């Protein structure tokens, strides 16, 4: 979607954290690096939201809405959902550990990402989309493209 629309600026928060060295220690129990949420929050605020002319079409890719600064410039938050079976298969294919798969499935069951997005942003801009099949993916890309085109 972002590669086809040059007016969009895509920021993958995990990649940003690596680039800018916003990584803390490695969490052995959860098998992941801990990100410096405060540093990322401040960086996003300074780079994108506090500027007199914030970028139009900023796409932030991350699983936690709480790290994103509040801003009048955020007009849409999209939470991607899928069934536990599909999620299990995807994570297994990525060679996630059993524990990591269980954590992700529990997060999906308890809709952690959706709830956090609704708590962090006005519920009117939070959209839940399902992405289980290739058809879902194509439909989501089309719907998001239409949404972006209609945005002033």
N, C-alpha and C positions, 0 to 999 in steps of 0.2 A: 504494500500500500504506500509506504513512504518512498520507496524507490521509484514509483511511478509518478508521484506528485512532488515535484521539486520545491514546492512552497512549504513543505513540511520539514521541520527539524526533529529528527529522531534521537532520543537519548535513552540508552539502555543503562539503568541505574547500576547494575552489577559491573558493567564495563567501565562506567564513569568512576566507580569506587576503586577499581584496579588502576585506571589511568592516573587518577589524582592521589592515589595512595590513602584512600579513606577506609583502609582495612585494619581491623584490630586483630586480636589473637584468633587462632584456630580453635573452634569448639569441637573437641573430640567426640563428645556425647551426641551432638547433633550433626556431626560430620560436615561442617561448613565454616567458612570464615565469618567472623562477626564484623559487620559494617559499622563504621562510625556514623550513626544516624544524624547526630548534631552537625558534623562537618558536611555531610551530604545536603542536609536541609539548608544550611547557611550558603553553601555553594550554589544550589539551585535558586535560592532567593536572590543572591547577588548577581548571578550570571543571567538570570532570565526574568525574574519578577519585579525587582526593584528598579530596573532600567526605565527611563522615561518612555521608551518605545519598546515594550516587550515583544519578542518574536511572535509573529502570527503563525499558527499551525504548529505549536510545540507538542510533540508526542513523547510522553514519559512512560517508559516500560518498566514496571516493577510490580511485585506481588503485594506490597504493603502501602496503603494510601497514607498512613500516618507519617511517612517520611517526607511527603510532598507538602511544601509550604502552602498555607491558605492564600488564595489570590483571587481577585475579581477576574483575572485573565484565564482562569480554568473554566471551560464551558461544557466539558464532557468527561466523565469518568466511566470507563467501560471495564466491567468485571467479567472475565471469561470463565465460564463454568462447564463442567462435563460430568458424566456419570462416574461413579466410583470404579466400575469395570474398565471403562476407557482410560481413566486416570491411572489405574493400576498397570494396564498394558503399556501405556506410554512411558511410565517411570521405570518399569521393568526393562523395557527396550533400551532405556538410557543407562542401564546398569546401576540404578539406585539400590542402596541396601534395603533390606526388609524394613528396618526401623524408619528409614527416611520415607519409604513408600507409605508406611502406616501413618506417619506424621502428616503427610500431604493429604491422605484420604480423610483423616480425622478433621483436618482443616476444611476440607470440602464439605464433609457431613455437617459440621457446625457452622458453615458459611462464614468463616472468619474473615476472609478477604472482602466479601460483600458487606458484612456488618461494619467492618472498619472503614470502608469507603463511605457508607451511609452516615457514619458518625463523624467523619472528617470533612465531608462536603455536603452541600445542600442536596437533599434527596432527589430534587428535580433534575439534577445533572448526572446522577448515578444510573447507569444502564447495565443491566445484566444480559449477557449474550451467551448462547450455548455453542460450543465448538467440539462436536464429537465426530463428524464425518467430513469428507471432502466437500459435500454439498453445503454443509453448515459453514465451512470455511469460505467457500465462494460467495455464499449469501451474505456472510458477515462483511467480507471485503466490499461487496457491492453496496450494502447498506451504509457502511462507514464512509465509503467514497461519496455517496449521495449526501450524507450528513455533512461532510466537509465542504462539498461544493455549495451547499445551501447556506453555509455559515458566512456572514459578511466579512 
